[in-house]
Amino acid sequence: MFRDNGQKMALKTRDGRQVTVRLEVNPRARRLILRLDEKAREAVAVAPRERDLPAAAAFASERVDWIARQLSRMPETVAFTPGAVIPLRGELCRLSLDGPGRRARLVVNGEPVLHAPGAPETFPARITRYLKAAAKTDLTEAVGEHCERLGVKAHRISVKDTRSRWGSCSSEGVLSFSWRLICAPPEVLDYVAAHECAHLLEMNHSDRFWAHVARTCPDWKQHRHWLRSHGRELHAVGG
């Protein structure tokens, strides 16, 4: 049933497992929506209006076994702790608290190691800053190449901690990306950059849009498939 705050409910599957579902109201939603919050590792039932929350709760209750299956398939979160191994540009990389200097530095000598010396309590923040900066560097380079091929110009590039999409393009030409793309193989990051650059020509997903993507990134289907197959693993990085 609902918790005291009225925002979550606990459901049970047919085999007795308990599943937590969060209830939300989103006026932009046109219908009842059931999605997964991979960071919180729980399901979210979204209603367009507050009066639709009971219907959203019933909608989730009818699909509790499906929710449980999806949650069980989520990869375990990889926290930024010394000794942890994360994907970086598609390769496994070990995190280390030791190392020379005061700034995070990647050393590739056989096994890639990301050194982030300093106070242990700020280790996760230093790793995050390094990855965001690396993502910004790689994405800026990729966007520049695709913009040149397509004959367009991006107004600005930003890197965020987005969960619902890997990239976006505003009507003002601002391109935003998830920093977790730095964990994916370089060609996958490159595809997402190409995708958003193509939106500078077509703010839709029409055939013309995909033709622009194919013109600057011929193997885009292969990279999109990888992202759809492994996206959950990227979201598990860093908690």
KEKE-3310 file (N, C-alpha, C; in steps of 0.2 Angstrom, whole numbers, plus 5000, padded with zeros to 4 digits):
npx = (5004:5001:5014:5017:5019:5012:5018:5025:5023:5021:5022:5018:5024:5019:5026:5029:5039:5044:5041:5045:5036:5036:5026:5021:5017:5015:5012:5015:5014:5004:4997:4995:5011:5024:5039:5057:5067:5083:5094:5088:5084:5070:5053:5043:5028:5019:5007:4996:4989:4985:4973:4973:4982:4977:4974:4986:4993:4985:4988:5002:5001:4995:5006:5016:5024:5031:5038:5046:5054:5061:5068:5076:5085:5094:5110:5122:5126:5141:5151:5161:5175:5191:5200:5189:5182:5179:5170:5179:5180:5176:5184:5190:5194:5204:5201:5211:5217:5230:5244:5254:5256:5242:5230:5217:5222:5225:5233:5240:5247:5248:5237:5224:5223:5215:5221:5218:5223:5222:5211:5202:5188:5184:5186:5176:5170:5181:5184:5172:5172:5184:5179:5168:5175:5183:5173:5167:5178:5180:5167:5166:5176:5171:5158:5163:5169:5157:5149:5156:5156:5142:5139:5135:5133:5136:5129:5133:5140:5136:5138:5130:5122:5112:5097:5086:5089:5102:5107:5103:5096:5094:5082:5089:5102:5110:5119:5117:5124:5125:5137:5141:5143:5156:5160:5157:5161:5172:5166:5153:5150:5153:5143:5132:5135:5135:5121:5115:5120:5114:5102:5102:5099:5087:5074:5068:5064:5063:5064:5073:5081:5087:5095:5104:5111:5116:5125:5135:5139:5140:5139:5129:5118:5123:5130:5119:5112:5121:5121:5108:5108:5117:5115:5110:5121:5130:5123:5124:5136:5145:5134)
npy = (4994:5012:5023:5034:5046:5046:5045:5033:5016:4999:4984:4967:4953:4938:4928:4932:4942:4959:4974:4991:5005:5021:5035:5048:5064:5072:5085:5086:5073:5063:5052:5037:5032:5020:5018:5015:5020:5020:5024:5025:5012:5008:5007:5019:5026:5036:5049:5060:5070:5074:5068:5057:5048:5036:5028:5026:5019:5007:5003:5001:4990:4980:4976:4971:4960:4961:4972:4968:4959:4967:4975:4966:4963:4974:4980:4979:4993:5003:5010:5024:5021:5018:5006:5001:4995:5002:5006:5015:5024:5013:5003:4993:5001:5004:5012:5022:5028:5032:5040:5052:5070:5081:5081:5072:5059:5049:5034:5024:5010:4996:4989:5001:5014:5025:5038:5047:5056:5061:5067:5054:5055:5064:5057:5051:5063:5069:5059:5060:5073:5072:5063:5070:5081:5074:5069:5080:5085:5075:5075:5088:5088:5078:5084:5095:5089:5083:5094:5101:5092:5092:5105:5114:5123:5122:5131:5130:5118:5106:5096:5085:5076:5067:5056:5052:5053:5052:5063:5080:5093:5110:5122:5134:5129:5123:5110:5096:5083:5067:5064:5051:5045:5045:5033:5024:5015:5024:5026:5025:5036:5045:5043:5048:5061:5064:5062:5072:5083:5082:5086:5099:5102:5096:5096:5084:5067:5062:5054:5062:5067:5056:5053:5063:5060:5047:5052:5058:5049:5034:5021:5021:5014:5002:5007:5013:5002:4996:5005:5004:4992:4991:5002:5003:4998:5008:5018:5013:5016:5025:5026)
npz = (5000:5000:5006:5020:5015:5003:4991:4987:4984:4989:4981:4978:4970:4961:4966:4978:4980:4984:4977:4974:4970:4963:4963:4952:4947:4931:4921:4908:4903:4892:4895:4905:4912:4913:4920:4922:4936:4936:4944:4957:4957:4956:4951:4942:4942:4931:4931:4922:4929:4946:4950:4943:4949:4957:4946:4940:4949:4949:4936:4937:4947:4940:4932:4939:4940:4928:4931:4941:4934:4926:4935:4941:4931:4930:4930:4943:4953:4951:4962:4964:4970:4978:4969:4962:4947:4931:4916:4903:4890:4883:4888:4902:4917:4931:4946:4957:4972:4974:4968:4958:4960:4961:4955:4946:4935:4920:4918:4906:4905:4900:4910:4910:4922:4933:4942:4956:4967:4984:4997:5004:5006:4997:4985:4976:4970:4964:4954:4947:4942:4933:4924:4918:4913:4903:4895:4890:4883:4873:4867:4862:4852:4843:4840:4833:4822:4815:4814:4804:4793:4791:4788:4798:4814:4831:4845:4858:4869:4882:4896:4906:4920:4914:4913:4906:4893:4880:4873:4868:4858:4857:4852:4850:4847:4856:4862:4872:4883:4890:4903:4905:4893:4890:4895:4886:4871:4860:4847:4849:4857:4847:4838:4845:4846:4832:4830:4837:4831:4818:4822:4821:4809:4806:4817:4821:4819:4806:4789:4782:4793:4797:4786:4786:4797:4793:4783:4790:4799:4795:4800:4810:4814:4820:4831:4838:4842:4850:4861:4865:4870:4880:4888:4901:4908:4908:4915:4927:4932:4944:4952)
capx = (5000:5005:5018:5013:5020:5008:5022:5027:5019:5025:5018:5021:5024:5015:5030:5031:5044:5042:5043:5043:5034:5035:5020:5023:5012:5019:5007:5017:5012:4998:4994:4999:5017:5027:5046:5062:5072:5089:5098:5085:5082:5063:5049:5040:5021:5018:5000:4996:4986:4985:4967:4975:4986:4975:4974:4993:4994:4982:4992:5008:4999:4994:5012:5021:5029:5035:5043:5051:5059:5066:5073:5081:5090:5098:5117:5124:5129:5148:5153:5168:5179:5198:5200:5184:5184:5174:5172:5181:5181:5175:5189:5190:5199:5204:5202:5216:5218:5237:5247:5258:5252:5236:5224:5216:5226:5224:5239:5239:5253:5245:5230:5222:5222:5214:5223:5214:5226:5219:5207:5197:5181:5182:5188:5171:5169:5187:5183:5166:5175:5188:5175:5164:5179:5185:5167:5167:5183:5179:5161:5168:5180:5166:5153:5166:5169:5151:5146:5159:5153:5135:5138:5131:5137:5133:5130:5136:5140:5136:5139:5126:5120:5105:5095:5081:5092:5110:5109:5098:5098:5088:5081:5095:5108:5113:5119:5118:5125:5126:5144:5142:5145:5164:5161:5155:5166:5172:5162:5146:5150:5153:5136:5127:5137:5132:5114:5113:5122:5109:5096:5103:5096:5081:5072:5063:5067:5061:5069:5078:5085:5092:5099:5109:5115:5120:5130:5141:5140:5137:5137:5125:5113:5127:5131:5113:5110:5125:5119:5101:5109:5122:5114:5109:5128:5133:5120:5126:5143:5145:5129)
capy = (5000:5018:5025:5039:5052:5046:5045:5027:5010:4993:4979:4960:4949:4932:4923:4935:4947:4965:4979:4998:5009:5028:5039:5055:5068:5075:5087:5085:5066:5063:5046:5034:5030:5016:5018:5013:5024:5016:5027:5023:5005:5007:5009:5025:5026:5043:5051:5067:5074:5071:5064:5050:5044:5029:5024:5025:5014:5001:5002:4997:4984:4975:4975:4971:4954:4964:4977:4964:4956:4972:4977:4961:4963:4980:4979:4982:5000:5003:5016:5027:5019:5015:4998:4999:4995:5005:5006:5021:5024:5006:4998:4993:5005:5003:5018:5022:5034:5034:5043:5058:5076:5083:5081:5065:5058:5043:5031:5018:5006:4989:4991:5008:5016:5032:5040:5053:5057:5066:5065:5048:5057:5068:5053:5051:5069:5070:5055:5062:5079:5070:5060:5075:5085:5070:5068:5087:5086:5071:5077:5094:5086:5075:5089:5099:5086:5082:5100:5103:5088:5094:5112:5118:5126:5122:5137:5128:5111:5105:5089:5084:5069:5065:5049:5050:5054:5053:5069:5084:5099:5115:5127:5139:5126:5121:5103:5093:5076:5063:5063:5044:5043:5044:5026:5019:5015:5030:5026:5026:5043:5049:5042:5052:5068:5065:5062:5079:5088:5082:5090:5106:5103:5093:5095:5078:5060:5060:5051:5067:5068:5050:5054:5067:5056:5042:5056:5060:5043:5028:5015:5024:5009:4998:5011:5014:4996:4995:5010:5002:4985:4992:5009:5002:4997:5015:5022:5010:5019:5030:5026)
capz = (5000:5000:5012:5023:5011:4997:4985:4985:4986:4989:4978:4978:4964:4962:4970:4985:4980:4985:4972:4976:4964:4965:4960:4951:4942:4926:4917:4901:4901:4889:4897:4911:4909:4918:4918:4928:4938:4936:4949:4963:4956:4957:4945:4943:4938:4930:4929:4919:4934:4952:4951:4939:4953:4958:4940:4939:4954:4947:4930:4940:4950:4935:4928:4945:4938:4923:4934:4945:4930:4923:4940:4942:4925:4931:4933:4950:4953:4952:4965:4963:4976:4976:4967:4958:4939:4928:4909:4901:4882:4881:4891:4909:4920:4938:4950:4962:4976:4974:4961:4958:4959:4965:4950:4943:4929:4918:4916:4902:4904:4901:4912:4912:4929:4934:4948:4959:4974:4988:5003:5002:5006:4990:4979:4971:4967:4959:4948:4943:4938:4928:4918:4915:4908:4898:4891:4887:4878:4867:4863:4858:4846:4839:4837:4828:4815:4812:4811:4798:4788:4789:4787:4803:4819:4837:4848:4864:4871:4889:4898:4911:4922:4912:4914:4901:4886:4880:4871:4866:4854:4858:4846:4850:4844:4862:4862:4879:4882:4896:4904:4905:4886:4891:4897:4881:4866:4857:4841:4852:4859:4841:4835:4849:4844:4825:4830:4839:4826:4813:4824:4820:4802:4806:4824:4821:4817:4799:4785:4781:4798:4797:4780:4788:4802:4789:4779:4794:4803:4791:4804:4816:4817:4824:4837:4842:4844:4856:4866:4868:4873:4885:4891:4908:4911:4908:4920:4934:4933:4948:4957)
cpx = (5004:5008:5014:5014:5016:5012:5025:5022:5023:5020:5022:5019:5020:5019:5033:5036:5041:5045:5041:5042:5033:5030:5022:5018:5017:5014:5009:5015:5005:4994:4998:5005:5020:5035:5051:5066:5078:5093:5095:5083:5075:5059:5045:5033:5019:5011:5000:4993:4985:4979:4968:4979:4984:4975:4981:4995:4991:4986:4998:5007:4998:5000:5018:5026:5034:5040:5048:5056:5064:5071:5078:5087:5095:5105:5118:5128:5137:5150:5160:5172:5186:5197:5195:5186:5178:5175:5174:5183:5180:5179:5189:5196:5198:5205:5207:5216:5225:5239:5250:5253:5246:5229:5223:5220:5226:5231:5238:5245:5251:5238:5229:5220:5221:5216:5220:5217:5222:5215:5202:5190:5179:5184:5182:5170:5175:5186:5177:5169:5179:5184:5171:5169:5182:5179:5166:5172:5182:5173:5162:5171:5175:5161:5157:5167:5163:5148:5149:5157:5146:5134:5134:5136:5133:5134:5134:5135:5140:5136:5135:5125:5113:5103:5090:5084:5099:5112:5103:5100:5092:5087:5086:5101:5112:5113:5121:5119:5126:5134:5145:5144:5153:5165:5160:5161:5166:5167:5155:5145:5149:5147:5132:5129:5134:5124:5111:5115:5117:5103:5096:5101:5089:5079:5067:5067:5064:5066:5075:5083:5090:5097:5105:5114:5119:5126:5136:5143:5137:5135:5133:5120:5117:5128:5125:5111:5115:5123:5112:5103:5113:5121:5114:5116:5131:5130:5121:5133:5142:5139:5123)
cpy = (5006:5020:5031:5046:5052:5045:5038:5021:5004:4987:4972:4956:4942:4927:4926:4940:4954:4970:4986:5002:5016:5031:5046:5058:5072:5078:5087:5078:5066:5056:5043:5031:5026:5016:5016:5019:5020:5018:5024:5016:5004:5009:5015:5025:5034:5044:5058:5072:5070:5066:5057:5046:5037:5025:5022:5019:5007:4999:4998:4991:4978:4972:4973:4965:4957:4968:4973:4961:4961:4975:4972:4960:4969:4978:4982:4989:4999:5010:5018:5026:5017:5008:4996:4999:4997:5005:5014:5021:5017:5001:4998:4997:5005:5010:5017:5029:5036:5037:5050:5064:5077:5082:5074:5064:5050:5040:5025:5015:4998:4990:4998:5009:5023:5034:5046:5054:5062:5063:5059:5050:5061:5064:5053:5057:5071:5065:5057:5068:5077:5067:5065:5079:5081:5069:5075:5088:5081:5073:5083:5093:5083:5079:5093:5096:5085:5088:5102:5099:5090:5101:5116:5120:5125:5128:5135:5121:5110:5098:5089:5077:5068:5058:5047:5050:5055:5060:5073:5090:5104:5119:5132:5136:5124:5113:5100:5086:5073:5062:5055:5041:5042:5036:5021:5019:5021:5031:5027:5033:5047:5049:5047:5059:5069:5066:5069:5084:5088:5085:5097:5108:5101:5092:5090:5072:5058:5057:5056:5068:5062:5050:5058:5064:5051:5046:5057:5054:5037:5022:5016:5018:5004:5001:5012:5008:4994:4999:5007:4995:4986:4999:5008:5001:5004:5019:5019:5013:5025:5031:5031)
cpz = (5000:5006:5014:5019:5005:4991:4982:4987:4985:4986:4979:4972:4966:4966:4976:4985:4981:4980:4975:4970:4967:4961:4959:4946:4937:4921:4909:4898:4898:4891:4903:4908:4915:4916:4924:4929:4940:4942:4956:4963:4959:4951:4947:4938:4937:4928:4927:4924:4940:4953:4947:4943:4954:4952:4938:4943:4952:4941:4932:4943:4945:4931:4933:4943:4933:4926:4938:4940:4927:4928:4941:4936:4925:4933:4939:4949:4955:4955:4964:4970:4974:4975:4963:4951:4936:4920:4907:4894:4880:4884:4898:4912:4927:4941:4956:4966:4976:4968:4963:4957:4963:4961:4947:4936:4927:4915:4912:4901:4906:4903:4913:4919:4929:4941:4950:4966:4978:4994:5001:5002:5000:4984:4974:4967:4962:4953:4944:4939:4932:4922:4915:4910:4902:4893:4887:4881:4872:4863:4859:4852:4841:4836:4832:4821:4812:4810:4805:4792:4786:4787:4792:4809:4826:4841:4855:4866:4879:4890:4905:4914:4920:4912:4908:4894:4886:4877:4869:4862:4855:4852:4845:4848:4850:4862:4869:4879:4890:4897:4904:4898:4886:4893:4891:4876:4862:4851:4843:4854:4852:4838:4838:4847:4837:4826:4832:4834:4820:4815:4822:4813:4802:4814:4824:4820:4811:4795:4783:4786:4798:4791:4782:4793:4798:4785:4783:4798:4800:4795:4810:4818:4822:4831:4841:4845:4851:4862:4869:4872:4880:4889:4899:4912:4912:4914:4927:4936:4938:4953:4954)
residu = (MET:PHE:ARG:ASP:ASN:GLY:GLN:LYS:MET:ALA:LEU:LYS:THR:ARG:ASP:GLY:ARG:GLN:VAL:THR:VAL:ARG:LEU:GLU:VAL:ASN:PRO:ARG:ALA:ARG:ARG:LEU:ILE:LEU:ARG:LEU:ASP:GLU:LYS:ALA:ARG:GLU:ALA:VAL:ALA:VAL:ALA:PRO:ARG:GLU:ARG:ASP:LEU:PRO:ALA:ALA:ALA:ALA:PHE:ALA:SER:GLU:ARG:VAL:ASP:TRP:ILE:ALA:ARG:GLN:LEU:SER:ARG:MET:PRO:GLU:THR:VAL:ALA:PHE:THR:PRO:GLY:ALA:VAL:ILE:PRO:LEU:ARG:GLY:GLU:LEU:CYS:ARG:LEU:SER:LEU:ASP:GLY:PRO:GLY:ARG:ARG:ALA:ARG:LEU:VAL:VAL:ASN:GLY:GLU:PRO:VAL:LEU:HIS:ALA:PRO:GLY:ALA:PRO:GLU:THR:PHE:PRO:ALA:ARG:ILE:THR:ARG:TYR:LEU:LYS:ALA:ALA:ALA:LYS:THR:ASP:LEU:THR:GLU:ALA:VAL:GLY:GLU:HIS:CYS:GLU:ARG:LEU:GLY:VAL:LYS:ALA:HIS:ARG:ILE:SER:VAL:LYS:ASP:THR:ARG:SER:ARG:TRP:GLY:SER:CYS:SER:SER:GLU:GLY:VAL:LEU:SER:PHE:SER:TRP:ARG:LEU:ILE:CYS:ALA:PRO:PRO:GLU:VAL:LEU:ASP:TYR:VAL:ALA:ALA:HIS:GLU:CYS:ALA:HIS:LEU:LEU:GLU:MET:ASN:HIS:SER:ASP:ARG:PHE:TRP:ALA:HIS:VAL:ALA:ARG:THR:CYS:PRO:ASP:TRP:LYS:GLN:HIS:ARG:HIS:TRP:LEU:ARG:SER:HIS:GLY:ARG:GLU:LEU:HIS:ALA:VAL:GLY:GLY)
# end
